[in-house]
Amino acid sequence: MIKLTRLGGEVFVLNAELIRYVEARPDTFVTLVSGERVVVRESMDEVVSRALDYQRAKYLFPPLTPDPRAMLSSTAARN
């Protein structure tokens, strides 16, 4: 999820997984996979940067519950 600002100043959170593409015309338009378009204050580069940071952050933390397959392979390696 990324935090963005509508042209009117309203801050909202957008699921970055739903972004289809971003355009600068000169306002920044974010088009979602559903076809919905949102106009935001942030630049195109800023939206892309936030979306990439979000994607990177998803993989920085280990899963809350360990993958049983990983546990089995690490146990087998120790034996």
DOLOFI-615768 format. One record per atom (N, C-alpha, C, O, CB): residue number from 1; residue in three letters; atom name; x, y, z. Coordinates in nm, 4 decimals. Each point is the difference from the previous one (the first is absolute). Last residue first. Glycine has a CB too. Layout:
N
NUM;ALA;CA;X;Y;Z
...
***
This chain:
79
79;ASN;N;2.1300;-3.3186;0.9386
79;ASN;CA;0.0185;-0.1431;0.0317
79;ASN;C;0.0962;-0.0670;-0.0914
79;ASN;O;0.0257;-0.1195;0.0141
79;ASN;CB;-0.2521;0.1138;0.0716
78;ARG;N;0.0843;0.4677;-0.1323
78;ARG;CA;0.0755;-0.0133;0.1251
78;ARG;C;0.0321;-0.1452;0.0304
78;ARG;O;0.0983;-0.0277;0.0687
78;ARG;CB;-0.2084;0.2339;0.0170
77;ALA;N;-0.1592;-0.0883;-0.4601
77;ALA;CA;0.1383;0.0434;-0.0234
77;ALA;C;0.0853;-0.0165;0.1246
77;ALA;O;0.1202;-0.0249;-0.0096
77;ALA;CB;-0.2023;0.1872;-0.1608
76;ALA;N;-0.3844;-0.2451;0.1852
76;ALA;CA;0.0692;-0.1059;-0.0726
76;ALA;C;0.1464;0.0352;-0.0225
76;ALA;O;0.0865;-0.0876;0.0018
76;ALA;CB;-0.3014;0.0259;-0.1130
75;THR;N;-0.0639;0.3841;0.3044
75;THR;CA;0.0180;-0.1109;0.0948
75;THR;C;0.0790;-0.1109;-0.0674
75;THR;O;0.0903;-0.0579;0.0604
75;THR;CB;-0.3066;0.1151;0.0578
74;SER;N;0.0869;0.3063;-0.3792
74;SER;CA;0.1070;0.0413;0.0910
74;SER;C;0.0275;-0.1088;0.1030
74;SER;O;0.1141;-0.0162;0.0433
74;SER;CB;-0.1782;0.2569;-0.0760
73;SER;N;-0.2888;-0.3057;-0.2736
73;SER;CA;0.1279;-0.0028;-0.0704
73;SER;C;0.1150;0.0419;0.0922
73;SER;O;0.1105;-0.0529;-0.0116
73;SER;CB;-0.2307;0.1028;-0.2035
72;LEU;N;-0.3227;-0.0357;0.3837
72;LEU;CA;0.0406;-0.1379;-0.0270
72;LEU;C;0.1364;-0.0042;-0.0672
72;LEU;O;0.0838;-0.0832;0.0349
72;LEU;CB;-0.3242;0.0168;-0.0553
71;MET;N;0.0407;0.4863;0.0998
71;MET;CA;0.0413;-0.0606;0.1267
71;MET;C;0.0489;-0.1425;-0.0231
71;MET;O;0.0978;-0.0425;0.0615
71;MET;CB;-0.2629;0.1859;0.0630
70;ALA;N;-0.0181;0.0875;-0.4855
70;ALA;CA;0.1315;0.0557;0.0336
70;ALA;C;0.0519;-0.0619;0.1291
70;ALA;O;0.1193;-0.0273;0.0132
70;ALA;CB;-0.1786;0.2429;-0.1289
69;ARG;N;-0.3742;-0.3275;-0.0191
69;ARG;CA;0.0973;-0.0606;-0.0916
69;ARG;C;0.1404;0.0506;0.0311
69;ARG;O;0.0961;-0.0767;-0.0057
69;ARG;CB;-0.2732;0.0569;-0.1725
68;PRO;N;-0.1974;0.2030;0.4129
68;PRO;CA;0.0391;-0.1337;0.0482
68;PRO;C;0.1023;-0.0662;-0.0910
68;PRO;O;0.0840;-0.0759;0.0483
68;PRO;CB;-0.3089;0.0525;0.0545
67;ASP;N;0.1694;0.5512;-0.0169
67;ASP;CA;-0.0395;-0.0942;-0.1036
67;ASP;C;0.0463;-0.1392;0.0436
67;ASP;O;0.1198;-0.0217;0.0182
67;ASP;CB;-0.1055;0.2005;-0.2018
66;PRO;N;-0.1273;0.2187;0.5431
66;PRO;CA;0.1043;-0.0593;-0.0837
66;PRO;C;-0.0592;-0.0963;-0.1020
66;PRO;O;-0.1008;-0.0654;0.0268
66;PRO;CB;0.2630;0.0892;0.1617
65;THR;N;-0.4088;0.4133;0.0041
65;THR;CA;0.0076;-0.1426;0.0327
65;THR;C;0.1022;-0.0625;-0.0935
65;THR;O;-0.0054;0.0217;-0.1210
65;THR;CB;-0.2373;-0.0300;0.2014
64;LEU;N;0.2050;0.4645;-0.1169
64;LEU;CA;-0.0364;-0.0147;0.1409
64;LEU;C;0.0046;-0.1453;0.0437
64;LEU;O;0.0399;-0.0295;0.1126
64;LEU;CB;-0.1831;0.2320;-0.1310
63;PRO;N;0.4692;-0.0257;-0.3776
63;PRO;CA;-0.1424;-0.0259;0.0224
63;PRO;C;-0.0281;-0.0213;0.1483
63;PRO;O;0.0874;-0.0427;0.0755
63;PRO;CB;-0.1055;-0.0585;-0.3047
62;PRO;N;0.4300;0.4146;0.1087
62;PRO;CA;-0.0351;-0.1412;-0.0172
62;PRO;C;-0.1496;-0.0201;0.0232
62;PRO;O;-0.0630;0.0801;0.0690
62;PRO;CB;0.2947;-0.1492;0.0044
61;PHE;N;-0.0208;0.5299;-0.2672
61;PHE;CA;-0.0357;-0.0636;0.1253
61;PHE;C;-0.0348;-0.1459;-0.0242
61;PHE;O;-0.0675;-0.0312;-0.0981
61;PHE;CB;-0.0146;0.2503;0.1891
60;LEU;N;0.2003;0.0722;-0.4496
60;LEU;CA;0.1030;0.0243;0.1003
60;LEU;C;-0.0254;-0.0745;0.1302
60;LEU;O;0.0935;-0.0282;0.0749
60;LEU;CB;-0.0579;0.2497;-0.1775
59;TYR;N;-0.3116;-0.1873;-0.3150
59;TYR;CA;0.0910;-0.1133;0.0094
59;TYR;C;0.1106;0.0192;0.1030
59;TYR;O;0.0883;-0.0849;0.0118
59;TYR;CB;-0.1380;0.0395;-0.2485
58;LYS;N;-0.2931;0.3750;0.1307
58;LYS;CA;-0.0746;-0.1247;0.0196
58;LYS;C;0.0935;-0.1171;0.0264
58;LYS;O;-0.0383;-0.0956;0.0674
58;LYS;CB;-0.1425;0.1831;-0.2158
57;ALA;N;0.3407;0.3491;0.0282
57;ALA;CA;-0.0254;-0.0189;0.1430
57;ALA;C;-0.0752;-0.1301;0.0271
57;ALA;O;0.0134;-0.0579;0.1078
57;ALA;CB;-0.0174;0.3063;-0.0794
56;ARG;N;0.0840;-0.1026;-0.4787
56;ARG;CA;0.1238;-0.0447;0.0658
56;ARG;C;-0.0242;-0.0335;0.1467
56;ARG;O;0.0527;-0.0990;0.0508
56;ARG;CB;0.0804;0.2404;-0.2090
55;GLN;N;-0.4885;0.0463;-0.0878
55;GLN;CA;0.0289;-0.1354;-0.0470
55;GLN;C;0.1251;-0.0563;0.0661
55;GLN;O;0.0033;-0.1172;0.0374
55;GLN;CB;-0.1120;0.1725;-0.2552
54;TYR;N;-0.0029;0.3925;0.3113
54;TYR;CA;-0.1001;-0.0908;0.0578
54;TYR;C;0.0313;-0.1443;-0.0404
54;TYR;O;0.0004;-0.0900;0.0840
54;TYR;CB;-0.1754;0.2737;-0.0897
53;ASP;N;0.4303;0.1529;-0.1909
53;ASP;CA;0.0375;-0.0176;0.1410
53;ASP;C;-0.0954;-0.0963;0.0694
53;ASP;O;0.0420;-0.0837;0.0798
53;ASP;CB;0.0542;0.3157;-0.0758
52;LEU;N;-0.2018;-0.1084;-0.4435
52;LEU;CA;0.1163;-0.0889;0.0034
52;LEU;C;0.0462;-0.0256;0.1432
52;LEU;O;0.0342;-0.1129;0.0353
52;LEU;CB;0.0344;0.1981;-0.2606
51;ALA;N;-0.4160;0.2236;0.1618
51;ALA;CA;-0.0473;-0.1339;-0.0361
51;ALA;C;0.1149;-0.1003;0.0028
51;ALA;O;-0.0172;-0.1125;0.0469
51;ALA;CB;-0.1634;0.2143;-0.1892
50;ARG;N;0.2825;0.3529;0.2129
50;ARG;CA;-0.0748;-0.0558;0.1143
50;ARG;C;-0.0483;-0.1410;-0.0295
50;ARG;O;0.0048;-0.0868;0.0872
50;ARG;CB;-0.0764;0.3174;-0.0226
49;SER;N;0.2854;0.0009;-0.4150
49;SER;CA;0.0944;-0.0265;0.1085
49;SER;C;-0.0704;-0.0619;0.1202
49;SER;O;0.0502;-0.0960;0.0585
49;SER;CB;0.0912;0.2869;-0.1372
48;VAL;N;-0.4055;-0.0419;-0.2819
48;VAL;CA;0.0750;-0.1203;-0.0369
48;VAL;C;0.0970;-0.0381;0.1117
48;VAL;O;0.0123;-0.1177;0.0338
48;VAL;CB;-0.0325;0.1777;-0.2783
47;VAL;N;-0.2113;0.3403;0.2983
47;VAL;CA;-0.0940;-0.1120;0.0082
47;VAL;C;0.0733;-0.1302;-0.0312
47;VAL;O;-0.0163;-0.0993;0.0709
47;VAL;CB;-0.1766;0.2499;-0.1372
46;GLU;N;0.4392;0.2449;0.0117
46;GLU;CA;-0.0256;-0.0267;0.1416
46;GLU;C;-0.0949;-0.1187;0.0174
46;GLU;O;0.0223;-0.0842;0.0871
46;GLU;CB;0.0139;0.3276;-0.0366
45;ASP;N;0.0556;-0.0851;-0.4889
45;ASP;CA;0.1181;-0.0650;0.0580
45;ASP;C;-0.0213;-0.0349;0.1467
45;ASP;O;0.0449;-0.1052;0.0455
45;ASP;CB;0.0988;0.2301;-0.2065
44;MET;N;-0.4767;0.1239;-0.0608
44;MET;CA;0.0029;-0.1362;-0.0505
44;MET;C;0.1173;-0.0762;0.0614
44;MET;O;-0.0151;-0.1151;0.0411
44;MET;CB;-0.0930;0.1907;-0.2561
43;SER;N;-0.0674;0.3219;0.5107
43;SER;CA;0.0506;-0.0152;-0.1363
43;SER;C;-0.0053;-0.1474;-0.0406
43;SER;O;-0.0127;-0.0891;0.0840
43;SER;CB;0.1630;0.2913;-0.0551
42;GLU;N;-0.5007;0.0084;0.3319
42;GLU;CA;0.1361;-0.0505;-0.0112
42;GLU;C;0.0401;-0.0115;-0.1471
42;GLU;O;-0.0844;-0.0209;-0.0872
42;GLU;CB;0.0575;-0.1041;0.3049
41;ARG;N;-0.4204;0.2401;-0.0841
41;ARG;CA;0.0956;0.1115;0.0063
41;ARG;C;0.1440;-0.0446;-0.0228
41;ARG;O;0.0808;0.0751;-0.0545
41;ARG;CB;-0.2353;0.0391;0.2116
40;VAL;N;-0.2874;-0.3773;-0.3721
40;VAL;CA;0.0676;0.0243;0.1275
40;VAL;C;0.0985;0.1157;-0.0119
40;VAL;O;0.0419;0.0372;-0.1097
40;VAL;CB;-0.0675;-0.2796;0.1688
39;VAL;N;-0.4287;-0.0489;-0.2930
39;VAL;CA;0.0950;0.1083;-0.0231
39;VAL;C;0.0597;0.0373;0.1352
39;VAL;O;-0.0727;0.0231;0.0966
39;VAL;CB;-0.0556;0.0638;-0.3011
38;VAL;N;-0.1090;-0.5543;-0.0136
38;VAL;CA;0.0111;0.0894;0.1146
38;VAL;C;0.1045;0.1055;-0.0342
38;VAL;O;0.1083;-0.0325;-0.0485
38;VAL;CB;-0.1747;-0.1513;0.2139
37;ARG;N;-0.2708;-0.2214;-0.4216
37;ARG;CA;0.1142;0.0920;-0.0030
37;ARG;C;-0.0082;0.0924;0.1199
37;ARG;O;-0.1076;0.0462;0.0379
37;ARG;CB;0.1191;-0.0566;-0.2902
36;GLU;N;-0.2032;-0.5162;0.0764
36;GLU;CA;-0.0220;0.1249;0.0750
36;GLU;C;0.1258;0.0851;-0.0063
36;GLU;O;0.1114;-0.0522;0.0039
36;GLU;CB;-0.2760;-0.0622;0.1508
35;GLY;N;0.1376;-0.3328;-0.3269
35;GLY;CA;-0.0296;0.1064;-0.0954
35;GLY;C;-0.0268;0.1334;0.0675
35;GLY;O;-0.0021;0.1040;-0.0658
35;GLY;CB;-0.0896;-0.2756;-0.0859
34;SER;N;0.2373;-0.2611;0.3469
34;SER;CA;-0.1446;0.0040;-0.0214
34;SER;C;-0.0390;0.1025;-0.1066
34;SER;O;-0.1141;0.0010;-0.0462
34;SER;CB;0.0817;-0.0717;0.2838
33;VAL;N;0.4813;0.0237;-0.0787
33;VAL;CA;-0.0338;-0.1145;-0.0841
33;VAL;C;-0.1495;-0.0053;-0.0303
33;VAL;O;-0.0402;-0.0593;-0.1001
33;VAL;CB;0.2336;-0.0648;0.1978
32;LEU;N;0.0070;0.6069;0.0023
32;LEU;CA;-0.0013;-0.1281;0.0702
32;LEU;C;-0.0390;-0.1120;-0.0950
32;LEU;O;-0.0511;0.0262;-0.1089
32;LEU;CB;-0.0065;0.0902;0.3234
31;THR;N;0.3024;0.3949;-0.2544
31;THR;CA;-0.1052;-0.0861;-0.0530
31;THR;C;0.0129;-0.1363;0.0656
31;THR;O;0.1078;-0.0592;0.0033
31;THR;CB;-0.1124;0.1842;-0.2244
30;VAL;N;0.1611;0.4078;0.3173
30;VAL;CA;0.0286;-0.1391;0.0343
30;VAL;C;-0.1182;-0.0812;-0.0511
30;VAL;O;-0.1130;0.0198;0.0445
30;VAL;CB;0.2538;0.0415;0.1629
29;PHE;N;0.0832;0.4540;-0.3130
29;PHE;CA;-0.1144;-0.0901;-0.0055
29;PHE;C;0.0480;-0.1403;0.0326
29;PHE;O;0.0960;-0.0491;-0.0593
29;PHE;CB;-0.2135;0.1939;-0.1127
28;THR;N;0.2977;0.3951;0.2328
28;THR;CA;0.0337;-0.1422;0.0037
28;THR;C;-0.1274;-0.0823;0.0072
28;THR;O;-0.0785;0.0137;0.0938
28;THR;CB;0.2981;0.0365;0.0189
27;ASP;N;-0.1455;0.4462;-0.3594
27;ASP;CA;-0.0328;-0.0619;0.1291
27;ASP;C;0.0343;-0.1479;-0.0083
27;ASP;O;0.0097;-0.0564;-0.1090
27;ASP;CB;-0.1953;0.2248;0.1544
26;PRO;N;0.2381;0.0886;-0.4348
26;PRO;CA;0.1114;0.0118;0.0928
26;PRO;C;-0.0340;-0.0498;0.1400
26;PRO;O;0.0909;-0.0306;0.0772
26;PRO;CB;-0.0117;0.2233;-0.2103
25;ARG;N;-0.0789;-0.4585;-0.0691
25;ARG;CA;-0.0633;0.0649;-0.1146
25;ARG;C;-0.0540;0.1387;0.0275
25;ARG;O;-0.1126;0.0117;-0.0481
25;ARG;CB;0.0568;-0.2346;-0.0286
24;ALA;N;0.3259;-0.2804;0.2270
24;ALA;CA;0.0127;0.1422;0.0331
24;ALA;C;-0.0556;0.0773;-0.1186
24;ALA;O;0.0529;-0.0105;-0.1106
24;ALA;CB;0.1532;-0.0257;0.2605
23;GLU;N;-0.2913;-0.4982;0.0500
23;GLU;CA;0.0278;0.0961;-0.1067
23;GLU;C;0.0159;0.1401;0.0574
23;GLU;O;-0.0624;0.0354;0.1000
23;GLU;CB;-0.0656;-0.1776;-0.2628
22;VAL;N;0.1132;-0.4354;0.2862
22;VAL;CA;0.0012;0.1364;0.0535
22;VAL;C;0.0404;0.0921;-0.1148
22;VAL;O;0.0927;-0.0301;-0.0752
22;VAL;CB;-0.0343;-0.0477;0.3140
21;TYR;N;-0.2901;-0.4622;-0.1767
21;TYR;CA;0.1036;0.0904;-0.0468
21;TYR;C;-0.0197;0.1390;0.0570
21;TYR;O;-0.1065;0.0331;0.0522
21;TYR;CB;0.1277;-0.1668;-0.2610
20;ARG;N;-0.2221;-0.2647;0.3943
20;ARG;CA;0.0269;-0.0498;-0.1351
20;ARG;C;0.1074;0.0852;-0.0658
20;ARG;O;0.0969;-0.0527;-0.0546
20;ARG;CB;-0.3334;-0.0326;0.0347
19;ILE;N;0.0981;-0.0331;0.5564
19;ILE;CA;0.0409;0.1016;-0.0975
19;ILE;C;0.0306;-0.0671;-0.1334
19;ILE;O;0.0813;-0.0921;-0.0081
19;ILE;CB;0.0118;0.2388;0.1922
18;LEU;N;-0.2189;-0.3629;0.2437
18;LEU;CA;-0.1052;0.0251;-0.0976
18;LEU;C;0.0375;0.1026;-0.1064
18;LEU;O;-0.0808;0.0301;-0.0879
18;LEU;CB;-0.0795;-0.0873;0.2648
17;GLU;N;0.4274;-0.0771;0.2103
17;GLU;CA;-0.0140;-0.1185;-0.0841
17;GLU;C;-0.0988;0.0249;-0.1140
17;GLU;O;0.0024;-0.0710;-0.1005
17;GLU;CB;0.0509;-0.0737;0.2986
16;ALA;N;0.0247;0.4575;0.1587
16;ALA;CA;0.0953;0.0115;-0.1109
16;ALA;C;-0.0066;-0.1198;-0.0941
16;ALA;O;0.0442;0.0091;-0.1145
16;ALA;CB;0.1037;0.1256;0.2626
15;ASN;N;-0.5195;0.0975;0.1731
15;ASN;CA;0.0646;-0.1303;-0.0104
15;ASN;C;0.0885;0.0028;-0.1241
15;ASN;O;-0.0508;-0.0011;-0.1121
15;ASN;CB;-0.1432;-0.1186;0.2290
14;LEU;N;0.0655;0.5619;0.1700
14;LEU;CA;-0.0311;-0.0766;-0.1207
14;LEU;C;0.0749;-0.1330;0.0047
14;LEU;O;0.1175;-0.0051;0.0362
14;LEU;CB;-0.1550;0.2183;-0.1696
13;VAL;N;-0.1469;0.2246;0.4686
13;VAL;CA;0.0933;-0.1112;-0.0139
13;VAL;C;-0.0469;-0.0859;-0.1174
13;VAL;O;-0.1172;-0.0365;-0.0099
13;VAL;CB;0.1732;0.0381;0.2600
12;PHE;N;-0.1118;0.5561;-0.1198
12;PHE;CA;-0.0624;-0.1318;-0.0025
12;PHE;C;0.1088;-0.1053;-0.0189
12;PHE;O;0.1140;0.0316;-0.0339
12;PHE;CB;-0.3300;0.0643;-0.0604
11;VAL;N;0.0986;0.4780;0.1906
11;VAL;CA;0.0991;-0.1082;0.0022
11;VAL;C;-0.0756;-0.1327;0.0018
11;VAL;O;-0.0993;-0.0148;0.0713
11;VAL;CB;0.2716;0.1598;0.0516
10;GLU;N;-0.3125;0.3673;-0.3044
10;GLU;CA;-0.0404;-0.1173;0.0778
10;GLU;C;0.1053;-0.1099;-0.0128
10;GLU;O;0.0328;-0.0431;-0.1106
10;GLU;CB;-0.2766;0.1012;0.0767
9;GLY;N;0.2382;0.3736;-0.2054
9;GLY;CA;0.0697;-0.0040;0.1280
9;GLY;C;-0.0338;-0.1201;0.0862
9;GLY;O;0.0620;-0.0192;0.1046
9;GLY;CB;-0.0580;0.2623;-0.1151
8;GLY;N;-0.1397;-0.1198;-0.4594
8;GLY;CA;-0.0703;0.0814;0.0990
8;GLY;C;0.0631;-0.0014;0.1380
8;GLY;O;-0.0469;0.0697;0.0900
8;GLY;CB;-0.1565;-0.1144;-0.2171
7;LEU;N;0.3634;-0.2279;-0.2371
7;LEU;CA;0.0243;0.1404;-0.0311
7;LEU;C;-0.0647;0.0935;0.1016
7;LEU;O;0.0517;0.1085;0.0263
7;LEU;CB;-0.0382;-0.1701;-0.2667
6;ARG;N;0.1191;-0.4182;0.4216
6;ARG;CA;-0.0827;0.0468;-0.1119
6;ARG;C;0.0285;0.1476;-0.0235
6;ARG;O;0.0561;0.0667;0.0868
6;ARG;CB;-0.2369;-0.2375;-0.0353
5;THR;N;0.5276;-0.1890;0.1681
5;THR;CA;-0.0832;0.1171;0.0274
5;THR;C;-0.0778;0.0377;-0.1256
5;THR;O;0.0581;0.0189;-0.1068
5;THR;CB;0.1062;0.0628;0.2810
4;LEU;N;0.0886;-0.5587;0.0700
4;LEU;CA;0.0010;0.1011;-0.1053
4;LEU;C;-0.0955;0.1128;0.0372
4;LEU;O;-0.0746;-0.0106;0.0974
4;LEU;CB;0.1311;-0.1642;-0.2715
3;LYS;N;0.2082;-0.3130;0.3693
3;LYS;CA;-0.0763;0.1189;0.0349
3;LYS;C;0.0180;0.1041;-0.1096
3;LYS;O;0.1126;0.0337;-0.0366
3;LYS;CB;-0.0866;-0.0816;0.2840
2;ILE;N;-0.0052;-0.5166;-0.2617
2;ILE;CA;0.0764;0.1239;-0.0055
2;ILE;C;-0.0929;0.1178;0.0282
2;ILE;O;-0.1172;-0.0009;-0.0378
2;ILE;CB;0.2797;-0.1005;-0.1283
1;MET;N;-0.1111;-0.4801;0.2218
1;MET;CA;-0.0846;0.1168;0.0000
1;MET;C;0.0900;0.1243;0.0000
1;MET;O;0.1019;0.0051;0.0689
1;MET;CB;-0.2886;-0.1302;0.0536
***
